[in-house]
């Protein structure tokens, strides 16, 4: 592969996730009451729903800041993998355990079916894995 592509790919991936996380976090914060009520109704979350309704978007924004700063970008990509895996396991669980639940991921993403959302997440995780693999530890591009 082109060495320049391998150097740029992690930075492009970082920007994709900055946009994704800021977009979904801001939607969750704008609709925090609905998001909190939804989480409170889930059996396995229950009393932690109100805390998670604030914590999830704060974490997404925190990861976005990590991805924005070149010195924290590699760690931000790795943490993004963990968060995306958590979101994906949650989606798989919800797909198995419940039949009719709304998605509170934000905007256009919430228009996906649960199965489409799972595959969307898997694609993003693969992108992150390649980006971490090819990350240039010594010369981050801009």
C-alpha distance (Angstrom), angle and dihedral (degrees) to the residues before:
residue distance angle dihedral
X1 . . .
X2 3.74 . .
X3 3.84 108.0 .
X4 3.81 91.4 -141.6
X5 3.82 90.1 55.7
X6 3.79 90.3 50.7
X7 3.80 89.8 51.8
X8 3.82 95.1 46.8
X9 3.81 98.4 41.2
X10 3.83 96.1 77.6
X11 3.81 90.8 49.9
X12 3.81 92.7 48.8
X13 3.81 89.3 47.4
X14 3.80 89.8 49.9
X15 3.82 90.5 54.0
X16 3.79 91.7 47.3
X17 3.81 89.1 54.9
X18 3.80 93.9 43.2
X19 3.81 89.0 56.7
X20 3.82 92.5 42.4
X21 3.81 95.9 47.8
X22 3.82 96.0 42.3
X23 3.82 90.3 46.6
X24 3.81 94.9 50.0
X25 3.82 93.8 39.0
X26 3.79 93.0 52.5
X27 3.81 91.1 48.1
X28 3.82 90.3 50.9
X29 3.80 91.5 48.0
X30 3.81 93.2 48.1
X31 3.81 88.7 50.8
X32 3.81 97.0 32.8
X33 3.82 94.1 134.5
X34 3.83 93.0 55.9
X35 3.81 91.6 41.5
X36 3.81 91.1 50.6
X37 3.81 93.1 48.2
X38 3.80 90.2 49.3
X39 3.81 92.6 50.8
X40 3.82 91.7 45.6
X41 3.82 89.6 58.1
X42 3.81 93.1 56.8
X43 3.80 111.5 98.3
X44 3.79 96.4 -141.1
X45 3.82 93.8 47.6
X46 3.80 102.4 33.2
X47 3.80 111.1 135.1
X48 3.82 92.9 21.0
X49 3.81 93.3 60.3
X50 3.79 96.0 95.6
X51 3.81 92.0 50.7
X52 3.80 93.0 45.1
X53 3.81 91.4 48.5
X54 3.81 87.5 65.5
X55 3.79 98.7 30.2
X56 3.82 97.7 55.5
X57 3.82 96.0 56.6
X58 3.81 91.3 41.8
X59 3.82 89.4 53.7
X60 3.82 90.6 47.6
X61 3.81 90.5 52.2
X62 3.82 91.0 45.4
X63 3.79 91.3 52.9
X64 3.81 89.3 47.5
X65 3.80 89.3 56.3
X66 3.81 90.0 50.1
X67 3.81 89.9 51.4
X68 3.79 90.8 48.5
X69 3.81 93.9 56.6
X70 3.83 113.3 71.2
X71 3.81 93.3 -146.2
X72 3.83 91.0 56.3
X73 3.82 98.2 34.8
X74 3.82 96.7 99.6
X75 3.81 91.3 50.3
X76 3.82 89.4 45.0
X77 3.79 91.0 54.5
X78 3.81 91.2 50.0
X79 3.81 92.9 47.1
X80 3.82 88.3 47.8
X81 3.80 89.1 58.0
X82 3.80 89.8 54.1
X83 3.80 93.5 48.0
X84 3.80 92.8 46.3
X85 3.81 90.4 49.2
X86 3.82 89.6 51.9
X87 3.80 91.4 49.0
X88 3.80 91.1 47.4
X89 3.82 94.1 48.9
X90 3.81 87.5 49.1
X91 3.83 90.5 52.0
X92 3.80 92.3 48.6
X93 3.81 90.6 48.9
X94 3.81 91.6 48.5
X95 3.81 91.2 48.0
X96 3.80 90.2 53.5
X97 3.81 100.0 38.0
X98 3.81 102.4 39.0
X99 3.78 135.4 36.8
X100 3.82 106.9 -162.7
X101 3.76 116.2 31.1
X102 3.78 129.5 138.3
X103 3.77 120.8 -123.3
X104 3.80 116.4 -121.9
X105 3.77 97.2 -168.8
X106 3.75 94.8 113.3
X107 3.76 141.0 -101.1
X108 3.78 119.0 -23.0
X109 3.81 93.1 3.3
X110 3.80 90.5 62.3
X111 3.83 88.1 60.9
X112 3.81 90.6 68.1
X113 3.78 120.1 96.7
X114 3.80 114.9 -113.8
X115 3.81 90.8 -103.8
X116 3.81 92.8 47.8
X117 3.80 88.6 48.9
X118 3.81 91.4 52.1
X119 3.82 90.8 52.1
X120 3.81 91.0 44.7
X121 3.81 88.9 54.5
X122 3.81 92.6 46.3
X123 3.81 89.4 53.3
X124 3.81 90.8 50.3
X125 3.82 91.1 48.4
X126 3.82 90.3 52.2
X127 3.82 89.2 50.1
X128 3.81 89.7 51.0
X129 3.82 92.5 48.3
X130 3.81 91.7 52.4
X131 3.80 90.9 46.0
X132 3.79 93.2 51.0
X133 3.80 89.8 46.9
X134 3.80 92.2 52.2
X135 3.76 98.4 37.0
X136 3.78 112.4 135.0
X137 3.82 102.9 -133.2
X138 3.77 94.3 -171.8
X139 3.82 104.3 38.2
X140 3.79 114.3 32.1
X141 3.80 110.8 -173.2
X142 3.81 111.1 -121.4
